[in-house]
Amino acid sequence: MTTGKIMGIIALVIIGGIGLFIFFLYATIKTKSTNISKYPPFQEWVNKTVILNKETTVFEEKIKMNANSKYPYILLDSLHPRWEYIQQQEEIGDVTKIKIFPAGTKLILEKAVQYTNGVSGSSYPTIFGTLKSNGKEYKVGYQWGEINLSRYFDKVPESWQFHQAPWQPEKDTTYYALPKADWW
């Protein structure tokens, strides 16, 4: 074998190794998602039109936390666990308030997705839907549900609990089992 062929093989191996490293790095840190529309409590609400019992607000984030570009806005009400955080983000200009919807507004719930962050490993379920007002549509995501870490670390499958959503008449105190998000 000539020196040129050996150098070519070495270069090919190095480039292939770098490419493989980049692929594994991407696969590791990429946010993963899984459709959870058929899991309770989401199966009770997906593909239904609900009436919001509370005033809700639609926000737009500068840096999107919601990976679904078809639903660019986030929906929150004053009882949502992230409400104070979003208020602070609005003060510093990281989110913009788009519109306030009064109680009695209809929301069409279309699907639910579980996202798992590739770096931290934390998961957050989000239900997506559409609000209509004055002939304009607002495609929104509503982050709904938190994992109870003590139940999770005790290996109890039913470790997800859900705060009262703006369409629920009262809080559901049941714990639910949800899958972790898939790689692809």
C-alpha positions in Angstrom: 0.0 0.0 0.0 1.2 3.5 -0.8 1.5 6.3 1.6 -1.3 8.2 -0.2 -3.8 5.3 0.3 -2.9 4.9 4.0 -3.4 8.7 4.5 -6.7 8.4 2.7 -7.9 5.6 4.9 -6.8 7.4 8.0 -8.6 10.6 6.9 -11.7 8.6 6.1 -11.7 6.9 9.5 -11.2 10.3 11.3 -14.0 11.9 9.3 -16.3 8.9 9.9 -15.5 9.0 13.6 -16.3 12.7 13.9 -19.5 12.1 12.0 -20.5 9.3 14.3 -19.6 11.4 17.3 -21.8 14.3 16.1 -24.7 11.9 15.4 -24.5 10.3 18.9 -24.2 13.8 20.5 -27.3 15.0 18.6 -29.3 11.8 19.5 -28.4 12.3 23.1 -29.2 16.0 23.6 -32.2 16.1 21.2 -35.6 16.7 22.9 -37.6 13.5 22.4 -41.4 13.3 22.0 -44.2 10.7 22.3 -47.9 11.0 21.5 -49.9 10.5 24.7 -53.3 11.4 23.4 -54.5 7.8 24.1 -53.3 7.8 27.8 -55.5 9.0 30.7 -56.3 11.8 31.5 -55.6 13.1 28.0 -57.8 10.5 26.2 -60.8 12.1 28.1 -60.1 15.5 26.5 -58.3 15.1 23.1 -60.6 15.7 20.0 -63.1 17.5 22.1 -64.2 21.1 22.4 -64.1 22.4 25.9 -65.3 25.6 27.6 -62.7 27.5 29.6 -64.0 28.2 33.1 -61.4 30.8 33.8 -59.8 33.8 32.1 -56.8 32.6 30.2 -53.9 34.3 28.5 -52.1 33.5 25.3 -48.3 34.2 25.2 -45.6 34.0 22.6 -42.1 33.1 23.7 -39.0 34.6 22.1 -37.1 31.3 22.6 -39.7 28.6 22.1 -39.9 26.0 24.9 -42.6 24.2 22.8 -40.9 22.2 20.1 -44.1 22.0 18.0 -44.0 24.9 15.4 -47.6 24.3 14.4 -48.7 25.6 17.8 -46.6 28.7 18.3 -48.3 30.1 21.4 -48.6 29.0 25.0 -51.9 29.2 27.0 -51.9 29.8 30.8 -54.3 30.8 33.5 -53.5 32.4 36.9 -53.7 29.0 38.6 -51.1 27.4 36.4 -47.8 26.5 38.2 -45.8 28.5 35.6 -47.9 31.6 36.0 -45.5 33.6 38.2 -42.5 32.5 36.0 -44.3 33.7 32.8 -45.1 37.0 34.5 -41.4 37.5 35.3 -40.5 36.5 31.7 -42.9 39.1 30.4 -41.4 41.8 32.6 -37.9 41.2 31.1 -39.2 40.8 27.5 -38.7 37.1 27.0 -42.5 36.5 26.3 -45.2 38.7 24.8 -48.8 38.7 25.9 -50.9 38.2 22.8 -54.5 38.1 24.0 -56.6 37.5 27.1 -59.6 35.2 26.7 -62.5 35.5 29.0 -64.1 32.6 30.8 -66.6 30.9 28.5 -64.2 30.8 25.5 -64.2 27.5 23.5 -60.9 25.6 23.1 -60.6 22.7 20.6 -58.2 20.1 22.1 -56.4 18.3 19.3 -53.5 16.2 20.6 -51.2 15.6 23.6 -47.4 15.0 23.5 -44.9 14.1 26.1 -41.6 15.9 25.7 -38.4 14.7 27.4 -35.4 17.0 27.5 -32.3 15.3 26.2 -30.0 17.1 28.6 -31.8 17.1 31.9 -34.1 14.1 31.2 -37.1 15.9 32.6 -40.4 15.4 30.9 -43.4 17.7 30.4 -46.7 16.7 28.9 -48.4 19.3 26.7 -51.9 19.3 25.3 -52.4 21.3 22.0 -55.4 23.0 20.7 -57.0 25.9 18.9 -58.8 29.0 20.3 -60.9 31.1 17.9 -61.7 34.7 18.4 -63.0 37.4 16.0 -62.2 35.2 13.0 -58.6 34.6 14.1 -57.2 31.2 15.2 -54.6 30.9 18.0 -52.8 27.5 18.0 -51.7 26.9 21.6 -49.9 24.5 23.8 -50.9 24.0 27.4 -48.2 22.4 29.6 -50.2 20.1 31.9 -48.9 17.7 34.5 -46.0 17.3 36.8 -44.2 14.1 38.0 -44.2 13.4 41.7 -40.6 12.6 42.2 -41.0 10.5 45.4 -43.4 8.2 43.7 -41.2 8.1 40.6 -38.1 7.2 42.6 -40.1 4.6 44.5 -40.8 3.1 41.0 -44.6 3.7 41.2 -45.8 3.8 37.6 -48.7 6.2 38.4 -46.5 9.1 39.3 -48.0 11.9 37.2 -50.4 14.4 38.8 -52.3 17.2 37.0 -53.2 20.6 38.3 -56.7 21.9 37.6 -56.8 22.9 33.9 -58.9 25.9 33.0 -61.6 23.6 31.4 -61.9 21.4 34.4 -64.6 22.1 37.0 -62.4 20.7 39.8 -58.9 19.3 40.2 -58.4 15.6 39.4 -56.4 14.2 42.3 -55.7 10.8 40.7 -52.1 9.8 39.8 -51.5 8.6 36.2 -48.9 6.5 34.4 -47.4 8.1 31.3 -44.7 6.8 29.0 -41.3 8.4 28.6 -40.7 10.1 25.3 -39.2 8.0 22.4 -35.9 8.7 20.7 -37.3 9.5 17.3 
